[in-house]
Amino acid sequence: AASKAAGPSRARSPERRAPASARAASARAPRIRTTPDCPDPSAGRGPQLRRKESLPVRPSACGSRAVVQRAPRPAGQGSAISKPSAQGQKPVGALPGTAAPGCPFEPTHLRLGKQVAKGGQSTICIADYKGTTVAVKRPLPDLHPQWAKSMLQAAKLQQRINHPLVLQVLHVDEGADPHIVLEYVENGDAGMHYPRGLKPVLQWQLARDVAEALLVLHEMSPPIVHRDVKCSNAMITKNWRAKLGDFDMALEVPEPITGGDFGTPGFAAPELLRGAKYNQMVDVFSFGSLLYELTHGAPPFWEHVNEEDKKDRHAWRKTVAELTTQGLRPPMKTDRSCAAAQILISDCWAQDPTDRPSMRQVVDRLEAMKLDFIGFRPA
């Protein structure tokens, strides 16, 4: 499902900063493009929130800023979304993590802009809400009603999570024009950036952010399981922090459940692929794959599946699922990350979910290895 809104400009390396005068001018500039060309759909969304080889053997108050919450709408009344002009567009502001009482979301103030992304289940448009740039996600018109309903339910689940490292859902409309209003982040997703090579300090920070976001989900009552953790679902803010997004497959798991073949090849845990009982430990497995992506610059198994299978999505899923359920994992290259990171990846990839660390342990281990991780110099 499409879940990434395009940013207005190409992401800038965090090590290079423009002069203060240039940054100030940029802050006053409009965030929505009005050119006929569609922006790069891989460029992301979002303001910051304010708050609280060969395969190896098995291994606030209402004010000028937008303060929003889901608001009840009279039965049968559709959403009112008007087309904007680009005049008077304000730059992205910081959205509070929670809505102030008496400040409901007002659909009449949502002004829709250009479509910037389209996936198999949804489209993404840039929009303006009271001077703040937001993203609007809509199920495709021909999407099966049950899938559309599940998408909206997942968004309502995400809306309950008030944390700066989880992408904020501002409004869910289940009326005649169903849509989800999301915060907008500027630097796309982590999957856009790792192929070009991220410095170890940034690899560590993004991994640490996603790990903490997952810890928040897993410590809720009942726990929330994301089920689709990967770099392309880690949205990057202008300050190069990660926010976990795309909750289309997320659900509450009060106790182990069984399900179908969910997730992405190389990221889905073996018990998920087999249709066996599972719990939040499937996210730990996927986090190991995300950390592999960040440090190795490619998804798991990418270098070990033939080119023909890569072109065929069904063949790719089948091949990687078979390797995963057999207990095989892609080899790790010693010149890509520190030993502690490789051991953590391997532990997250344990075939038996009871052998995997909890997300609390993952966060603690990332903290403990920070100096080794950021001090590592890839060959």
N, C-alpha and C positions, 0 to 999 in steps of 0.2 A: 504494500500500500504506500501511496505517496505520502510522505509526511514531512518533507523538507521544503521550506519556502526559500526562494532565491533572495540573496542579499543584493544590495545595490552596487556593491563594488567588490573587487577582488580582495581576498583576505591578505593582510599584511603580516609579515613575520613579526613576532612579538619582540625580537631583539632590536628592531629598527623603529625608532620613534621620530615622527615629524616634529619640527619646531613647534613651540607652544602656540605661536600665532596661527600656524597652519592648522593645528588641531582645533583651535577655537573656531576658526572659519568653517572647518568641516562639521563641527557640532551644530552650526547654524544651518547647514545645508539640508535640503529635502532628502528624505530617505526613499521615496517612491519614484521610480523611473516612469516617464511618460512617453518614452520613445516607442516607435512601433515594434522594435525588437524586444523579444521576451528575454528577461534576465536569465542568467545561468541558473537552472533549477537546483544545482547542487550547492548553492551558496548559503543556505541556512536562514535562521531567524533568531531574534531575541534579545531583549533587554535583560539586565541582571535583576534578580529579585532582592528585595530588602528583607532582613530578618534577624528572628532567631536562626639425489640423491637417492637413496633407496629407503624404503620404509623400515623402521626399526621393529624389533620384536616388542610386544606389549609393554609397555613402559613401567490602616490609618484613617483618618477622617476624610469626608468628602472635600475635595478641593480642586485645584486646577489640574492636577494629575489624575489620570484615570484610576479610579478605585472601583473594582468591579466584582460582582458575584453573580451566580446564576439567579435569574429572576423568574417567578411564575408568569405565564402568559395566558390570557383568556383562551378558553377552549375554542379551537377552530380558527384562531388568529394566526396567520403566517408571519414569518419574520419580515421586517421591512429593511431592506438593504438597498441603499441608493448608490448610484455611480458617482465617484468623486471627480473633481478636477484636481490637478496637482498644486493649485494655488494655495498658499498659506500652510503647506504641510510642515508640521513641526518635527524635529528630530526625535528619535526614539527616547523615551524616558524610562525611568525605573518604575516597575510596577510593584506595588506592595504584594506581599505573599497572601494576605487575606483581605477580604472586603470589609469595609466599615458598615455597620448597621445603617439601614436606610439609604444605601447607595447601590441599588440594583443595576444590573447590566441593562442598558437601554438600546435595543436593536435599531431604533431609528437613527442613532448616531453612528452606526457602522456603515462606512462608505467603501464599497468594494472597488478594488483596483484590478490590475492585470493578473491573469492566470500565469503562474510561473513554473508549475510542475504538474505532471499527470502520471499516475501509476496505474496498476492493475485494478485498484479498488476506489481510488479517490483522486481529486484534484486539489491543488493548493493555489490560493490567490493571496496577494498582498492587499491589505485594507487599512483604512484609517479609523480609529476610534477616539474621538475627542482629542485629536492632535497627536495620538500615539500610534505608531505603526504596529500592526498586528498581522497574523496570518489566519486565513480562513480555509478550513479543510471541509470538503464536501464529498459524500459518497457519489460514485458515478451513477447516472440515472438508470443504467441497466444492471446495476449490481443487485444480486439476489437480496430480497428484503431481509432475510435472516442475517446475512453478512453486514448489511447496513445497520441493522439494529445492534448487532454485536459491537460494531465500531463505535456507536454512540454510547453504549453501555460502558465500554472500556474507557472512553473519554470522561464519563462521569466518575469512574473509579479513579482515574488520574487526577481529576479536579479536587478530590478530597485530600490529596497529598500536598501539604504546604511546606516545601523545602526548596532552598535556592539551587540545589543540584538536580531538581526534577523540573522538566519543562512545564510551565504553568498553563493550565486550561482555564480560560477566562469565562467561557460561556458554552453551553451545549443546548442547541435548539433541536427538538424532536418534532417540530411542526411540519407544515406542508413543504417547507424548504429546509430540510435537515442540514445542519452544519455545525462545525466546532470552531470556536475562536481561540487561537493559541497565541502565546507571546512569540515575538519574532526575534530571532538571533542572527547576528550579522555574518558569522564566519563559517557557515555551512555545517558539515558534520565531519567527524574525525576521519571517516573513510575517504574524504576528499584530499586530506593532507598527508596521511602516512605514506602513500606511494612516492612522494617527493622526498621523504626522509625527515623525520622529526628529531630534534635534539633530545637526548635522554632526559633532560630536566622537564621537557614538555610531555614526553611519553609518560613519565612518572606522574605528573600532575593530572593528566587526563584520566589515567588509570585509577588514580586515587579518588578523583571526583566520582567516577562511575561506581567504584566499589562502595563509597559512602552512600550514594543514592540507592544502590541495591540493599545495603544494610538497613536503610530507612524502610524500604518496602518489606523486607523480611521480618522486621521487628514490629510491624503493625499487627493488630489483632482483629481478624485473623491475618496471617501473612499474605502479602501480595506477591505473586510470581510473575515476572515480566515475560519470560519464555521467548524473547527474541533479542537478547543482548548481543550487540555487535557494534563495530565502530560507526557504521552508517546510521545508527540510532543514538549516537552520542553527539548532541548538537553543541557547537562551539560558539561562545559569546565573543564580543569584541575584546574582552580581557583574557581570552584564551583559557577559559574554564569550560568544563563539560557539563551539560545538562542531559540527563537521561530522558529520551523522548520515545515516540511511537509505541503507545501502550495497546495497540490494536489486538494483541494476543494475550494481554495481561488478564489475570483473574485472581480472585481470592481462593486460597487453598487452606482451609482450616485443618484438613488432614489429607494424607496421601490420596491421590486420585489417579484414574487411568484416563488416557486420551489417545487421540490419533497422532499422525505424523506431523508434528508442528516444528516450526523453527527453520533455520537456514543450515544447509549442509556444512559440516565442519564446526558448527556452533551448537547444534542440537545434541543433547546428552543421549547416551545409548539407551537408557531406560525409556526416554521419550520416543525414540525411533522404534523401539520394540513394542510400544503400546503397553508397557508395564506400569505399575504404580509409580508415581513420582511426587516430589514436593519441591520446595524452593532450592534444593541442591542442584536442580537443572540449570539454574542461573549461575551457580558457581562454575559449573562446567563451561558454560558460555563465556563467563568472564575470563577463564583461562585462554579461550580462543581470541577474545578481544585483546588481551595482553600480548598474545602471539602476533596478532595483526600489527599492533603498534610497534613492536620491537623488530619484527621480521619484514614488515612492509608488504605483506601479502596475506590473503586468507589462508587458513589451514588447508593443507593438501593441494594448494594451487599448483605447486611445482611437481606434483606427483600423480596428476591425472592427465591423460593424453589430451591433445588439442581437440580431437573430435568430440570427446565427452564434454569438454568445456563449452562447446557450441550448442550442445543439446542439454537443455535444462533438466529434462527428465533423466537422461543418462548421468548427468553430473550428480544429481541427488541420489540416484541409486548407487553409484559407485562409492561416493563418500559415506553414505549411510552404511553400506556393507563394511567398509573399512572401520568405521567407528564402532559398530556393534560387535565386530570381531576383536576389539580391544587394541587396534592399531592407531598410532598417532604419528603426525609428521615429525621428522627429526628437527631438533633445535640446533641452530648454528652458534657456536661459541663466540663468534666475532660480532654478534648482534646485540647481546645484552649481558648483564652481569649474571654470575652463577645463581645468586639468590632469586632473581627473576625467573630463570629457567626452571629452578626447582619448584617455585610457586605455580608456574604454568602446569608442570607435570602433576603436581598434587591436585590441582583443580580438575585435571583431566582423568582422575582415577575412574576406573571402570565401575567400581562399586561406590555408589553415592555416599555411603557411610564412611568411606575413606577420604572424602574430600573435606577441606577445611570449611568452616562456616564463614559467612561474609564478615563477621566480626574478626575472626582470625585473619582473613585476607587483608582487611584494613590495617590490623596491627602489624602484620608482616611487611606490608608496603611501607609503613612508617619506619620500621626497624631497618629496612634495606635502603632507605632514601639516599644516604650519602654514597653507598656503593653504586646504586642505580644511576644517579645523576653524574657521578664521577666517571662512569664507564665511557670509553672512547671506542665506538665501532670502527672496525678495520676499513 
